[in-house]
Amino acid sequence: MKLRSKHGPHFSNRELGFLFSFASAITVSLGLAGLADSAVIKMPKPLPNIVKSYKSVFVHAGRLGMNDSGVQVKQGDYITILAKGTIDLWPRGGGKIYGPKILMSYKLSEKGSEQRYAGPELIEIRETGTIYLSYGERYNSPTDVHTGFFYVDIIVWKTNDPKLIAKFLEESSLAQPKDKELKEMAQEFGKRQEILAGLQEKTKEIKQIEQALSVMEGKEGTETKKVAKKEDQPTVTPMDKEIDRTKPMGTEKQLSTVVQKPQEEQKIAEELRERLQKATHAMKELEEMKKKLTEREEKEAQLLARLDSMERERSIQSKNLPVIAVGYPKDGISVDSEYVTLFGVAEHDKGISKLEILVNNKRVGMRDHKDLQLDPKGRKRIEFSEQIRLREGQNIISISVQGTEGLTNQRTISIQLARKQEKVYAVVIGINKYKNFPSLRYAVNDAREFYRYLVEVNQVPKDHVWLLLDEEATLDKLKTTLGTVLRRHAGKDDTVIIFLAGHGATETDASSPDGDGLEKYILPYNADPKDLYSSAMPMSEVARIFQRISSERLVFIGDTCYSGASGGRTILAGGTRANVSSAFLERLSQGKGRVILTASDANEVSLEKEQLKHGVFTYYLLEGLRGKADLNGDGVITVDEVYHYVSEKVPRATGQDQHPVRKGETVGQIVLGVVR
C-alpha cells in the first residue's frame, strides 16, 4: 500500500535539486575511490606504451556549468574522449533519457569554445590548458531535477597514428567482451580514421597519376605536332604520278616510327588510366561512407537542437497551448542557399489535431503527413523535417499547431536569402561539317542558339563562354578548352555548363568498363574513322576531364547519340551495330554535383528536323529554357524542370522514338536559366 501526504510533497523542486546534487556528490566521491571499476576502459597498470596519461571522471546530472576534469594538456598533444551512460532530463514527466552524443560537451581550455561530443575521435590540442566537461548548461536550472551520469575517459596519447590508436581500442574492447558500448566506440573510431586516412591516401594517389599522365600526354602531343609539320611538306619524287598524292611520301614511315617509339609509353599510360579509374572509384566509395557518417552526426546535432529548443519553449509557454520548438533555422539568419531544411517538433499533452507550415503565405505540403488534419484523437508529439525553397530577400516561415481542444499556437521565423555571387562558365560545341564523316544540318544552329541564350538571356559574360564550331572543334582544341582552360577558370562554387551538338560513335573494345564491349567517342571535326582511338575523344577521357574540374555544379548537355543507327547524330564506325550500354553515362556523372542530360537513350537516335531547323532535343530544350519549363512559375529554370519538359515533348515529337535521359545527383537544384 502506497502512502501519500495529505498536504502535498515533502520537498520543493529546489530542495529536491539540492538533495539530488548532494547524493550525486557522494556517488561521485565513492566512484572516484574505485576509479578502475567505473572507467570506460579498464586501463592496465603500468600504462601501455601508447598512452601518455589517462583519467576517468564523471559528468553527472545536477551540476551546473563546465566542470574542471583535472586533465592538463599541452599544445601539440593528441587526445581521445570516450563517454557512455545516460542522463534523464525529465524523470518526473515520463522520462527524456539521452546519451553523451546528445547532451555532453567539452572545452579544451578554460577560454576555449564549447564543442559537442560527437563520439571517439583523435583531437589535436592547439592551446595548453585544462579540459572541461559538461552535459549541457542550457538544460540546468536550480529548479530542475535531472538524474543519471556519464562515465568519461580522457586519454592523452604518445602518438598521433590513428592506426595504432584504433588497434589499442580494439584490443581494449576484446578484453571487455561484455561491454557493448566500448565495442561500438572502438568500431566507430576505427571506421572514422579508416575513412579519413583512405581519402588522404587516394587524393595523393590520384594527384600523382594525373601529373604522370599530364607529362606523358605532353610528350605525345609534341611528337604528333612534329609529324603533322612534316606532313605539310611532302617529299616530291620522279614517280609522283604513280603515287597516291593524298598520302605524302615518307608519312607512313614517320608515323610508324612515332607509333613504335611511344608504344611502351602508351602501355604505361593505359595502366595509369586504369589505376586512376580504380582510385577514383575507391575515393567515391570512401566519400559515400564519410557522407553517411556525417549524416548520422547531423541527425544527432538536429536532435540536440530540437531538444534545446523544446526545453526553452516549454519553460516560457503556457501549459494550455501547444509547444512549438524549431531546431533549425534560427530566426533572423541569412543564408546563401535557396534551399534550407526546416526541422523541429510540436508537443501538446492533450493532443494535436492540426499542423500547418506556410512559407511566404503559401502552404507547404508535408512529406511525412499527407493529411494535415490529423487523427481526431490527436497525437501528443509530431516531429517535422521539410525542405523549404526560399526566394531572394526576406522569407517568412510560419508554423501553426492546433490542439484537440481548439487552442492554437504559432511560431514565425524570418530568413534572408543573400546569394553568393557565383560565376557561370560554359563551353558550347556544334559541328555540322566533318573532315572525314558525313555532315549534319543543324548542329551548328543548335550551338549558336544555346550560346545566344546563355549570353543574351542568362547574361553570362562573353568571356566566360567558349564557342567552338565546325573546324574550330578539333581534338586538340576540345581537350585544351575543356581540360585546361575551363579547369583553370571554374572554381568550386561556380556553375559549369557544357553543350555538345554533333556526331557520336562507338568502336569495339573488349576492355570497356560498361560491359558491352564498346568504347563510346565524341567525334571532333578532324576525327579519323580508321583511328578513333587517337583522333576522337573517348568517354573515359571525358569522365577524367569532368573529374579534373573543381566545380560542384557541372551540367553536360549532349544532343548526340551512339547507337550507330541511320538517320541520327551517330556514326557506325565499327561496321556492325551492337547493343549499347548506358553505363557510360553513369561514368560521366560520377562525382559531386555532376549531371548528364542527353538527347536520347543509349540505343536510340538523336533526330534533326527540317521544320524545326534544330535537333529535336535542342529545340525543346531551348523552348523550355525560355519559359515553358518553369513548372512552378518562380522565374527560374532548374535542371529537373527542363528535363521534365523535354521528357514530355521529345518523345511526342518523334513518335516515341527518342527519350531524353538524365543521370547524376546533386544537393539542391542546379539552375540552368531565368525567365525574362
Buried (B, 14 or more C-beta within 10 A) or exposed (E): EEEEEEEEEEEEBEEBBBEBBEEBEEEBEEBEEEEEEBBBBBBEEEEEEBBBBBBBBBBBBBBEEBBEBEBEBEEEBBBBBBBBBBBBBBBEEEEBBBBBBBBBBBBBBEEBEEEBBBBBBBBEBEEEBBBBBBBBEEBBBEEBBBBBBBBBBBBBBBBEBBEBBBBBBBEBBEEBEEBEBBBBBBBBBBBBBBBBBBBEBBEEBBEBBBEBBEEBBEEBEEBBEEBEEBBEEBEEEEEEEEBEEEEBBBBEEBBEEBEEEBEEEBEBBEEBBBBBBEBBBBBBEBBEBBEEBEEBBEEBBBBBBBBBBBBBBBEEBEEEBBBBBBBBBEEEEEBEEBEBEBBBBBBBEBBBBBBBBBBEEEEBEBEEBEEBEBEEEBBBEBBBBBEBBBEEEEBEBBBBBBBBEEBEBBBEBBBBBEEEEBBBBBBBBBBBBBEBBEEBEBBBBBBBBBBEBBBEBBEBEEEBBBBBBBBBBBBEBBBBBBBEBBBEBBBEBBBBBBBBBBBBBBBBBEEBBBEBBBBBBBBBBBBBBEEBEEBBBBBBBBBBBBBBBBBBBBBBBBBBBBBBBEEBBBBBBBEEBBEBBBBBBBBBBBBBBBBBBBBBBBBBBBBBBEEBEBBBBBBBBBBBBBBBBBBEEBEBBBBBBBBBBBBBBBBEBBEEBBBBBBBBEBEBBBBBBBBE
